[in-house]
Amino acid sequence: MNHEKYKIVLPKPPSVNALYSTDWRTKRRFKSPKYKAWLAEAEVALCTQKRQEFKGEVIVKISVGKQNKRREDISNRIKGVEDFLVSQGIIEDDSKVMYISAWWEKTISGCVVSIGQADE
């Protein structure tokens, strides 16, 4: 497996619990202000980096900065990153992610995403 063909640095993604809000009168869900702010910040960060697009199945590795001792669930940070990669055309669809790993990294403040083509 070619795990690290492409690497980008993004701001720390919000928890999946903070991605969407609900209008309880209409029962409609929408992107939360926190998620919209992160998406805008991530787009700006991406503009300063080399862009690459992947077709087909991919492998994604995500390291997320953690500077505090608060109990957090690393898996809650994956969905926002996946959806951002799709929205920017870097990967075709999150259903094409064949393998994903995520971990906390004490030496960074944001998020480092590595993407590679899955071997056939």
Secondary structure in CASP SS format (residue, H / E / C, confidence):
PFRMAT SS
TARGET T0000
AUTHOR 0000-0000-0000
METHOD secondary structure of the structure
MODEL  1
M C 1.00
N C 1.00
H C 1.00
E C 1.00
K C 1.00
Y E 1.00
K E 1.00
I E 1.00
V E 1.00
L E 1.00
P C 1.00
K C 1.00
P C 1.00
P C 1.00
S C 1.00
V H 1.00
N H 1.00
A H 1.00
L C 1.00
Y E 1.00
S E 1.00
T E 1.00
D E 1.00
W C 1.00
R C 1.00
T C 1.00
K C 1.00
R E 1.00
R E 1.00
F E 1.00
K E 1.00
S C 1.00
P H 1.00
K H 1.00
Y H 1.00
K H 1.00
A H 1.00
W H 1.00
L H 1.00
A H 1.00
E H 1.00
A H 1.00
E H 1.00
V H 1.00
A H 1.00
L H 1.00
C H 1.00
T C 1.00
Q C 1.00
K C 1.00
R C 1.00
Q C 1.00
E C 1.00
F E 1.00
K C 1.00
G C 1.00
E C 1.00
V E 1.00
I E 1.00
V E 1.00
K E 1.00
I E 1.00
S E 1.00
V E 1.00
G E 1.00
K C 1.00
Q C 1.00
N C 1.00
K C 1.00
R C 1.00
R C 1.00
E C 1.00
D C 1.00
I H 1.00
S H 1.00
N H 1.00
R H 1.00
I H 1.00
K H 1.00
G H 1.00
V H 1.00
E H 1.00
D H 1.00
F H 1.00
L H 1.00
V H 1.00
S H 1.00
Q C 1.00
G C 1.00
I C 1.00
I E 1.00
E C 1.00
D C 1.00
D H 1.00
S H 1.00
K H 1.00
V E 1.00
M E 1.00
Y E 1.00
I E 1.00
S E 1.00
A E 1.00
W E 1.00
W E 1.00
E E 1.00
K C 1.00
T C 1.00
I C 1.00
S C 1.00
G C 1.00
C E 1.00
V E 1.00
V E 1.00
S E 1.00
I E 1.00
G E 1.00
Q E 1.00
A C 1.00
D C 1.00
E C 1.00
END
